Amino acid sequence: MDRCSHCRNRIKPHHATAGPANAENSYHADCWAEAKDLAVVTSEQQQLEYQRRIASEGLTGLLSPYVSVFPQQREPGSASNPVSV
């Protein structure tokens, strides 16, 4: 039995369902009415934030969603190497 992606309650066979045709997620019909509005607002806010980040950070802001940030590794020095050569 599926669960509604919005309210997380079970979707029973007698419940009306709705949602995007190509999506993996299932929704109650009334939950979809609310969830689709939230999805549009959230997507718009994310796009605006992305545009602000590009304007302020340039190329770094443009690429930041696609690049994982790892701490820079320093060259091992003589102090960090317990074995002296």
N, C-alpha and C positions, 0 to 999 in steps of 0.2 A: 504494500500500500504506500503510495507517494505521500509526501508532506508538502504543504504549501511553502514556497520559497519566501513568502512575505511574513506570514503569521506562524509558520512552523507547525500548525495543526495538521492532522491527517486529512487527506482528501479521500472521502468515501465515495463509492460508486454512484450514489444518488446526488452528490454535490455537482453543481455546475462549475465548470472550469473554464479558464481563459488564459491568454498569454500569447507571446509571439509564437508563430507556427514552427519556426526552426530552432527554438530554444530547448535546452535540456531541462529547464526548470518548469515546475507546474505551479499554478496559482488557483485559488478559489476565484470565482468570477468577481466578487466584491473586493477581494484583496488585490486583484490585478488592476482594477480601476484606480486604486490608491498607489500601488507600486509603480505603475508606468509613469505617473506624474512625478513621483520621487526620482525615478531613474532619469527622466529628462532634466530635472533641476540639477541633480548631481552631476550629470555629464556636462551640462553647461557650465557649472561652477568649476569643474576640473579643467575644462578648456580655457576658461578665463584665467585661472591660476597659472596654467601652462604658458599662456601668452604673456602674463606679467613677468614670469620667471625669465622668459626669453628676452623681454625688453630690458630687464635689469642685469641679467648675467650673460647675455649673448650666447655664444656657441655652447658654453657649459650648461646653460639652462635648457638649450635645445636638446642636448644629448643626455642630460641627467636621467630621464626616465628609462633610458636604454642601456645605461652603463652601471654595473655593480661597483660599489666603492669598497675597496679593500684598504686597510691601513698600509701605508708604505713601509716596506721592509728596509731596514737599514743594513748597510754592509757590516758584517761582523767585525768588530775591532778586537784588539788584543785583550781588552778588559772583559769582553763577553765570551772569549774563547778560553775555556778552562785548561786546555791542553796547549802548552807552549811549544813552539817549534824551534 
